Amino acid sequence: MVDQLVGLFPGLHTLFMVSGMMAFGRIFLIFLGGFLLYLGYKEVLDPLLMVPMGFAMCMVNAGMLILPGAGGVGNLFLSPLTSKVAELMNALQIYFLQPIYTFTFTNGMIACLVFMGIGVITDVDFLIARPMLSFFLAVMAEMGTILTLPIAVAFGFPFREAAAIASVGGADGPIVLYASLMLAKELFVPITVVAYVYLSVAYAVYPYIIKMMIPRALRGITMEEQELPVISPAQKFAFSVVAGIILCLLFPVAAPLIASFFFGVAVKETTLTRFKKFLDDVVLSGSTVFLGFTLGALLSVDTIFSKSVFLVMFLGMIALILSAVGGLVGGLLVTYFSKKSINPLVGIAAVSCIPTTAKVAQKCAMEVEPEAMILPHCIGPSVAGVITTAIICSCYISYGLLH
């Protein structure tokens, strides 16, 4: 009777077909996915990613079954490790997310689509008005991207894998996705998943780092918007074209990402209203939904429970913490040399998770001074951070492919 009952519910049956540790891990990931979903729903974490990611994470670990012919337990969401042509053709007909994963993830297309959408909502006024300040803070905020590389090598990772892990420090999900595809395809899934989970968690963790490093009096410094010159749409359009050409010329391995981002910026400054609406409402929203849901589906128990994933998780957190510290140190330096006319919290915005870190800086400033409006000033370092992260990761990719 019990066997017949269990046979009616194969999902429950699979709990008894694996080791106790795997069964516990599966249940744990279901509850963890539910917790992330709740935090996204309450907007404690970034809801744009956490809601689809947490939801898919719950479903993929709950919906496991015995796969005929596979000889084990699996799911019908996707098979990320399939690479042979015959197996891939078969997988495209079985797993419902496999077409999205194969045709948009494994070639980096999803990252480019996200970058187009980000570009069309990005304001480059403050980057053009204060390029030296923006790029100084952006370079300081790359501390995690730079220092995590030798740390990962010390943990036994070869250069390519270490460089892909270090790219997490740039806090730019599409660039991490692209770099891990180019440098370490075998670690693409854990690196990308860890990066996007941590980027959402950074929304909750970074305020504590800010409070530990920045005195309360400095967090409340107000910055007048009138201090900056007005940049015309024509100037911003020209900047996006020229900057895109120069960066693609210098760093061709990252040209797809660079071109996508600056195309979005260029479209924003034109009168092409339909293009703007399409890139913002359709491309950015659609790619973000499928990005979050597919990453959640990758968080199955057989993907997460491995030694390499735990090391990537540890090193990814180190990278993001170091980048936050570097950005805030840069913020303190510009505050000192500007005679306290610049709020040091703009430094955390240079950790280029647009617009999350800029929102974190604004929130922390308003906790001290409700009338403080530093968000517009944070956008310049944040955009500069995207550019510096792309430059560093393209250098990693170029060196890794040559050696």
Residue pairs with C-beta under 8 A, 6 or more apart in sequence:
6 12
6 13
6 16
7 13
10 65
10 66
11 62
11 63
11 64
11 65
13 66
14 64
14 65
14 66
14 73
15 23
15 26
15 27
16 23
17 66
17 73
18 26
18 73
21 305
22 301
22 302
22 305
25 301
25 304
25 305
26 61
26 64
26 301
27 61
29 57
29 61
29 299
29 300
29 301
29 304
30 57
30 58
30 61
30 62
32 57
33 53
33 54
33 55
33 56
33 57
33 58
33 61
33 296
33 299
34 54
34 58
35 54
36 45
36 50
36 53
36 54
36 57
36 197
36 200
37 50
37 51
37 54
37 55
37 57
37 58
38 54
39 45
39 50
39 54
39 204
40 46
40 47
40 49
40 50
40 51
40 53
40 54
40 200
41 47
41 51
44 203
44 204
45 200
45 201
45 203
45 204
46 199
46 200
46 203
46 356
48 288
48 292
49 196
49 199
49 200
49 288
49 291
49 292
49 295
50 200
50 292
51 292
52 288
52 289
52 291
52 292
52 293
52 296
53 196
53 197
53 200
53 292
53 293
53 295
53 296
53 299
54 296
55 293
55 296
56 77
56 292
56 293
56 294
56 295
56 296
56 297
56 299
57 296
57 297
57 299
59 77
59 296
59 297
60 75
60 77
60 296
60 297
60 298
60 299
60 300
61 299
61 300
61 301
63 75
63 76
63 77
64 73
64 74
64 75
64 300
64 301
65 73
65 74
65 75
65 76
66 72
66 73
67 73
67 74
74 302
75 95
75 297
75 300
76 94
76 95
76 96
77 95
77 96
77 97
77 297
77 300
78 91
78 95
78 96
78 97
78 98
78 101
78 294
78 297
78 298
79 91
79 94
79 95
79 98
80 101
80 188
80 189
80 298
80 303
81 189
82 88
82 91
82 98
88 102
91 98
91 102
92 98
92 99
92 102
97 293
97 294
97 297
100 290
100 294
101 294
103 109
104 110
104 113
104 287
104 290
105 177
105 294
106 181
106 188
107 181
108 177
108 178
108 181
108 182
108 256
108 257
110 174
110 177
110 287
110 290
110 291
111 173
111 174
111 175
111 177
111 178
111 257
111 260
112 174
112 256
112 257
112 259
112 260
113 260
113 283
113 284
113 286
113 287
114 173
114 174
114 284
114 287
114 288
114 291
115 174
115 257
115 260
115 261
115 264
116 260
116 261
116 263
116 264
116 279
116 283
116 284
117 264
117 279
117 280
117 283
117 284
117 285
117 287
117 288
118 174
118 261
118 264
118 284
118 354
118 386
119 240
119 260
119 261
119 262
119 263
119 264
119 265
119 266
119 267
119 268
119 279
120 264
120 265
120 267
120 268
120 275
120 276
120 279
120 280
120 284
121 264
121 268
121 280
121 284
122 261
122 264
122 265
122 268
122 354
122 379
122 383
123 268
123 376
123 379
124 231
124 236
124 239
124 240
124 265
124 379
124 380
124 383
125 228
125 231
125 236
125 376
125 379
125 380
126 134
126 228
126 376
126 377
126 379
126 380
126 383
127 134
127 379
127 380
127 383
127 384
128 231
128 235
128 236
128 239
129 228
129 229
129 231
129 380
130 228
130 380
131 380
131 384
133 334
133 342
133 380
133 381
134 350
134 380
134 381
134 383
134 384
135 384
135 387
135 388
136 330
136 334
137 327
137 330
137 331
137 334
137 346
137 347
137 349
137 350
137 381
137 384
137 385
138 350
138 352
138 381
138 384
138 385
138 387
138 388
139 330
139 388
140 326
140 327
140 329
140 330
140 333
140 347
140 350
141 323
141 324
141 326
141 327
141 330
141 347
141 348
141 350
141 351
141 352
141 381
141 385
141 388
142 169
142 170
142 323
142 326
142 385
142 388
142 389
142 392
143 169
143 322
143 323
143 325
143 326
143 327
144 166
144 168
144 169
144 170
144 318
144 319
144 320
144 321
144 322
144 323
144 324
144 326
145 166
145 167
145 169
145 170
145 319
145 323
145 389
145 392
145 393
146 166
146 169
146 392
147 169
147 319
147 322
148 162
148 165
148 166
148 168
148 169
148 315
148 318
148 319
148 322
149 162
149 163
149 166
149 396
150 162
151 315
151 318
152 161
152 162
152 165
152 166
152 315
153 159
153 162
155 311
155 315
157 165
157 311
159 399
159 400
159 403
160 183
160 184
160 400
161 183
161 184
161 186
161 187
163 179
163 183
163 184
163 393
163 396
163 397
163 399
163 400
164 176
164 179
164 180
164 182
164 183
164 184
164 187
164 188
164 191
164 396
165 184
165 187
165 191
165 312
165 315
165 316
165 319
166 315
166 319
166 396
167 175
167 176
167 179
167 180
167 191
167 195
167 389
167 392
167 393
167 396
168 176
168 191
168 194
168 195
168 198
168 315
168 316
168 319
168 320
169 319
169 320
169 322
169 323
170 176
170 323
170 351
170 352
170 385
170 388
170 389
170 392
170 393
171 199
171 202
171 320
171 323
171 351
171 352
171 353
171 357
171 385
171 389
172 352
172 353
172 354
172 385
172 386
172 389
172 390
173 192
173 195
173 196
173 199
173 291
173 353
174 257
175 254
175 257
175 386
175 389
175 390
175 393
176 191
176 192
176 195
176 196
177 188
177 192
177 195
178 254
178 256
178 257
178 393
179 393
179 396
179 397
180 187
180 188
180 191
180 192
181 188
182 253
182 397
182 400
182 401
183 396
183 397
183 400
184 191
187 308
187 312
189 298
189 303
190 303
190 304
190 306
190 308
190 309
190 312
190 313
191 312
191 316
192 295
192 298
193 295
193 298
193 299
193 303
194 309
194 312
194 313
194 316
195 316
196 291
196 292
196 295
197 295
198 316
198 317
198 320
199 320
199 353
199 356
202 320
202 324
202 351
202 353
202 356
202 357
202 360
203 356
203 359
203 360
206 324
206 348
206 351
206 357
206 360
207 360
207 363
207 364
209 321
209 324
209 325
209 328
209 348
210 219
210 328
210 345
210 348
210 360
210 361
210 364
211 364
213 325
213 328
213 329
213 332
214 328
214 331
214 332
214 344
214 345
216 368
217 368
218 332
218 335
218 340
218 343
218 344
219 343
219 344
219 345
219 364
219 365
219 367
219 368
219 369
220 365
220 368
220 369
220 372
221 335
221 340
221 341
221 342
221 343
221 344
221 365
221 369
221 372
221 374
222 343
222 369
222 371
222 372
222 373
222 374
223 341
223 342
223 343
223 372
223 373
223 374
223 377
225 373
225 376
225 377
233 269
233 270
234 269
236 265
236 268
236 269
237 266
237 269
237 270
240 262
240 263
240 265
240 266
240 269
241 262
241 266
243 262
243 387
244 258
244 259
244 261
244 262
244 263
244 266
247 254
247 258
247 262
247 387
247 390
247 391
248 255
248 258
248 259
250 391
251 258
251 390
251 391
251 394
251 395
251 398
253 394
253 397
253 398
253 401
254 390
254 391
254 393
254 394
254 397
257 390
258 390
261 386
261 390
264 279
267 275
267 276
267 279
268 276
270 276
303 309
320 351
323 351
324 348
324 351
327 347
327 348
327 349
327 350
327 351
327 381
328 344
328 345
328 347
328 348
329 347
330 347
330 350
331 342
331 343
331 344
331 345
331 346
331 347
331 348
332 344
332 347
334 342
334 344
334 346
334 347
335 342
335 343
335 344
342 377
343 361
343 365
343 372
343 374
343 377
345 361
345 364
345 365
345 374
345 378
346 361
346 374
346 377
346 378
346 381
347 381
348 357
348 360
348 361
349 357
349 358
349 360
349 361
349 378
349 379
349 381
349 382
349 385
350 357
350 381
350 382
350 384
350 385
351 357
351 385
352 382
352 383
352 384
352 385
352 386
352 388
352 389
353 382
354 379
354 382
354 383
354 386
355 379
355 382
357 378
357 382
358 375
358 378
358 379
358 382
359 375
361 374
361 375
361 378
362 372
362 373
362 374
362 375
362 378
365 372
365 374
366 372
